[in-house]
Amino acid sequence: MSEIKPKIKKPRGVARLLDGKCIACGARCQSACPVNCIEMTETGEPIIETAKCIGCLKCVKICPAVALEMYFTPEELQILAELAASAAPVEEELDPEAAALARKLAEYRGVWVFVEQTEGEPARVSWELLGVGAGLAKTLGVELCALVIGEKVEHLCHEAFAYGATKAYLMDAPVYYHYRTEAYVEACCHLIDTYKPEVILMGATGMGRDLAGAIATRVGTGLTADCTGLSIDDKRNLMQTRPAFGGNIMATIMCDKYRPQMSTVRPNVMPMTERRDGAVGTIIRDPFTVAEESVLTKVIEIIRDGHGKSAVDITGAEFIVSGGRGMMGPENFAMLKELADELGGVVGASRSAVDAGWMPGDRQVGQTGKTVRPKIYIACGISGAIQHLVGMQDSDMVIAINRDSSAPIFEVATYGIVGDLFQIVPAITAKIREMKQHN
């Protein structure tokens, strides 16, 4: 019988500061240390209490100047050399904090999409999120679930199955008929505590933004708003991409130490998934309710957007003709309306045109306006700042008209026309009319 060799623990060493390398970055190493063994001097350099250091490498990894290293005693170096030269099994000493975190995160599984509804009518963004949620769930190897809250809304569970969900959590009671923050937060937090989802997605609408922020605060997790991209890394973290610094860069944010991971996404940002009629799934009915007297708000009336005579919902338009600062004045937008009418579309605007008072705010396309996905987007006199591109870059076809050949809009345009829009737009309109009359 062969003798079983004992496992040798691999030394972890202790952190040590390299002379002349620290750049006083702002105590990043101190904030990363899980055992509080780092103090900072008046000049911003770390003093490491080696007796408390557990060799977790966190301070070494976070240092932007590579001013910290792991120090090993001669005896530890000898053990490392022996381990490298032999085939003896090595037992890595686990970081207690990391092990506890891993156990905590492992309790959360599943991708949830909140199905937003008003008086039983679902918001389109919910089905868009089920499409992207299906990809996330497949990568994670978990179920895609719909979260449905309201009164007499079981039909939304079946509709969610048609858009890819395999399970629906249903909370159906009179107290949930109208959306009210207190009632919905209590309901969602109850389900989160009970079933522990890994990812929760909500629409970046008035309701979704209000609810998501309240839930994230209550359960103590992170929330990334207005995401334009979602994916999973190799450690099951949700990579959430959104515009940052006024839209000048795209930032990817991760919540690697807390669950659930929560994101809101604007309508029309994600592609609409194909509906599969007849698809079935499991409905989990939860009887939890909130006492009506505990809800401090009452809904008197719901006033829907788009009821005014001049109101136009540009998010659903298939053809959009947008104008920017290059339109020179509000009277010139009549030219764009003529073209839009011939195409059966609507007129949009950039933020600069709206800020100048040339067009109403409900026509604004961009980061601070609306996100659109038309079949054809015609940008007239729009330079193409990233704030505007975020709102229209996923159009099927982009046609840009601008005098400046170096305008950023041409980088995303399918077709670009360099020239005077006051000559080009009327010419296009006249040609379309001629073709329609000929046909």
N, C-alpha and C positions, 0 to 999 in steps of 0.2 A: 504494500500500500504506500503510495507516494505521500510525502509530507506536504501539507497545505501551507504555503508561505504566507505569513501575515502581511496584510496590506500596510504599506508605508504611507504615512501622511505627508503630503507635499507641503513644504514650508511656504507661508504666504508673505513673509517679510513685513516691513513697516515702511510708511511713506517718509521721504526725506527731501528737503529743499536743496536745489542746486544753486550754488553761489552765483550771484549776478544775473540770474535768469528771470526772476519775478518782475512782472510789469505792473503790479498793483491793480489788477483788473476789477477789483470790487468784491473781494472775499468770496469768489465762486467756490473755491476749495472748501472754505469753512461751511458754506451753506449745503454742500454736497455730502459732508461727513455725517454718517448715521450715528456715530458714537460721541460726537462733540469733543474730539481730541485736538481740534485746531483753534488757536487763538490768533488774532491779528495784531501786528505792531502798529504804532502810530504812522509808519510809512506805508502800511498796507501789505506787509509781508507776513506769511504764515509762520507761526511757531507750533510745531507738532509735538504733542505729548505722546511719545512712542510707547509708553507703558499701556496706554488705552487703545492704540491703533490696532485694528483687526485685519489690516492688509486687504481691504475690499476693493482697492484700486479706483474708487469713485473720484477721489480728489485728483488722482493722476490723469484720469480720462477727461475730466472737465477743464483742466488747466489749458488755456489757449496759448500759453508761451512754452509749454513742455518744460516747466520749471520744477516739476516734482518727479521723483523716481522711487522705485521700490528698493529698499536696502535689505541685504541679507547678511547675517553674521557668517564668519568663516565656517562654522559648523553646519549652518543651513546651506551654504554654497556646496559643501562636501556632499550633503544629502542629495542636493539637486543634481550634482555630477554623477553620483551613483545611480540615481533614478534614470538619468539619460543613457547611461551605459548598460543598464540591465533591462530585463523584461518584466521586472517585478510589478505587480498591480499597484496602482497609485490611487489613494483615496483623497479626492479633493475635499478640503475643508469648506463646507458650505457657509455662506454668509447668512446668519440667522434672519436678518431683515429681508434678504432676497427670497429666502425659502418661504417666509411667512407671506410675502407679497404674492409669490407664485401660487400658494394654496388659496389665497383670497380670490385671485383673478380666475382660477380654475372653476370656481363656483358659478361663474356667469357664462351662459351659453345662449345662443339664439339671436337672430336679427329681427327687430320689431319695426313696423311702420305704422305710425299713428294715422288712422283714416279720419281726416277732417270732414265734418258734415255740418250743415245748417238746415234744421228742420227736415232731416232725412235726405237732403241733397248733397252728394259727396263733392269734394273739391278735386279737380283733375290732377293736381299735384300729388295726391295720395297714390294714384295709379302710376304716375311717373316714378315715384320713390320705390314702389314695389318692383319696378323693372331693375333699378340699380341695386336694390336690396337683394334681389335674387342672385346677382353676381357675387355680392359680398358673402351671402350665405353659402354659396357653392364653394368659394375659396376657404371659408372657415369650416366647412363640413357640418353645418347646423341647419335648423329649420328656418324658413322665412315665415314670419307671423304677422298678422294684422291686429291692430289694437282698435277696437270699435266701441265707442261710448256714446250713448244717447237713449232715446225712447223709441221703441218699435223700429229698430234699425238692424234687425237680423239680416235683412236683405243685403246689407252692405258687406256682411261676412261672405256671402255667396259671390258677390261681385268681386271681392278681394281674391277669392280662389280663382276666378277667371283671369285675374291679372298676375297670378303666380304664387300667391300665398298658399301654404299647406296647412296652416293652423290659424285660427282667429280667436282672440280673447274678447269676449262680449260682456259688457256691463250695460244692462238695459233696465232703466228705471225712470219714473217721471221726473226725478230731481235732475236728471241729465239731459232733459229735452232741449233746453237752451244752454249754450256754452257759458259757464261762469267759472272763473279761475279757481275759486276755493273748492268747488265740488269736483272738478276735473283733476286738480292736483291731488286731492285725497284719493280719488279712484286710481290714478296712474301710479302713485307711490305705493298703494296697497298691492297692485299687481307686480310692481318692480320688486318689492320686498319678498313677495311670495314666489315668483318664478325666475327672478334674476336674469334678465336679458343682457347680452353682451354689447349690443348696438341698438340704439333707438334713433330713427330718422323721422323728422317732421318737416312739413312745408314751412317756408319762411314767409308766412302770411301773417295777418294781424293776430289770428288765433294761435298759430303755431309759435310765433315769437314770444307771445305772452306766456303760453303754457310751458314751452321748453325751458325758458329761463327760470320759472318758478320751480319746476321739477328738479332741475340741476342744482339749484340752491338747496332744496329740501334734502335730496339724497347725497349731497356733497360730492358732486362729480363735475367734470369739465363739459363745456358746451362750445362748439364752433358754429358761428352763424354764417348764413349766406354762402354755403360751400358751392363750388363749381366743379369739384372732382372728389371722388371717394374711392379708396382702394385699401387693401390689407397688406401689411408687411409680414416678414417671416416670423414675427413674434406675436401675431394675432392682434396687433394694434391697428386701429382704424386711421388711415392717413387721410386727413381732411384738408383739401386745398381750397383756398379762398383768396380774394384780393386783399392786399394789406398796404399800409402807408398811403391811403388815399387812392388805391388802385394802381400804384406805380410798380408794384411787384406782386408776384403770386407766392403766398406762403403756404407751406404744408405743416399742419399742426397735428400733434398726437397727444392722447391722454393715456400714458402708459402705466400709470399707477392707480387709476381709479376706474370703476365700472358702475353703471353702464357708460359707454362712450356715446355722446349725443351730438347730433348735427341737425341743422336746419338747411334746407335747400329751396331756392326760389322756384316758383312755377316756370315751366318751359326751359329750365336749364338742362334737365335730364331727358333723354328721348323717351317717348311714350312706348311702353311695352305692348306687344300684340295680345289682344284679348282672346282667350280660349274658352268659348262657351261650353258649358257642361263639365268643367273642371270641378272637382270636389275636394273637400278638406275637413279637418276636425274643428268643431266649435267648442271652446271651453267657456261655459257660462259661469260667471262669478257673481254671487248674490250680494256682494258688498255694496252698500248704499250709504249716502250721506244724509243726515237729518236735514230737512228743508229749513228748519228754524236756525240751523247753524250757518247757513249760507246768507251772507249779509247783503248780497246784491240781488236785484230782481230785474228781469228783462221786460221792458214795457213795449218796445217796438223794434223791429229789425228793418233798417233802411239799407237797401242794397245799392251798390255802386252801379252806375251805368243807366239809371232811370231818367236822367236829365236829357233834354232834347239834343244838346250839343255833346253829350258824353259819348266817347268811342272807346271800345275795349281793343286796344292794339295788340294785346297778347294773343288773340285768336285769329288775327288777320293772316291771310296767305300771301298778300302783296302789300308791302309797305314802302312808301316813298318818303324818305326823311331828309330834312334840311338842317343845316347848321349855321355857323356864323357867316359862311360865304353867301347866304341868301340876302344879306345886306339890309333887310327890313321885313316887317310883318306882311306888307302888301304883296311881296313876291312869293309867299306861300300859296297864293291862289294858283300860280303856275304848277306847283307840285300837286295841288288838288285835282287839277284837270287831268294830269297824267294818272294819278291814283284812281280817279273815276273811270278812266278808259280801261284800266287793268282790273277794276272791281276790288280795289284795295283801299287803304287808308293812309293818311299823312302822319308821319312821326316827326320827332325833332331831337336834336342833341341838347345837352344841358345848357350850353351857351345860348341857344335860341330860346329856351324856356326862361332862363334867368333874365334875358333881355326883354321878356314880356311878349315875344313874337308868337308863341304858342302856349296853350294851357299845359299845366303840369301832368295831366293824364296822358299826354302824347309823348312824354320824355322816354327815350330808350337809353339804357345804360345802368351803371352800378347803382346810382341813386334814383333811377327811374324804374322802367320795366324791362324784363328779359323777354325777348321775342324769338320765334323760330319760324319765320315765314318761308314760303317757297322761293320768293324773290325779295331781296332787300336792296333798294336803290338809295345810295347815300349821296346827297347833293350838297357840295360845299361843306363837307364834314372832314376835318383833318384826320380823325381816327385816334384820339387819345384813348389810353387803355380803359378808362372808365366807361367810354362808349362801346368799345369793342367787347367788353364783358357781356353787354346786353344784347349783342346781335351777331356775334361771330359764329354761332351755330346755325345760321340761316342756310337753306339748301344752296342758294346762289346769292352772291353779293356783287352788285354792280356799283362801282364808285366813279363819281364825276367830280373832278377837282382840277384847278389850274396848276397846283403844286405837284409836280411829278414825284417828289420825295415824300409826300404825305403818308403817314403810317397806315392810312386806310387801304392803300394799295397792297399792303403786305397780306391782308386777309381777303382781298377782293378776288372773285372769280374772273371778273372782267373789269378793266380799268380804262377810263376815258379821261385823258388829259386835255382840258380845254375849258371854254367859257360855258358854264352851265346855263346861262341865260340864252344861249343859242342852241345848246345840245338838247335840253329838256323839251322845249317847244317842238324841235325837229322830231324827237322820239314820239311825242304825243301825236303829231300830225301823221307820222308813218303808221302808227297803230290804228288811227281812225281810218286811214286809207285802206289798210288791210282788212279791217272789219267791214267797211262798205263793199269792198271787192268780193268778200266771201258771202 
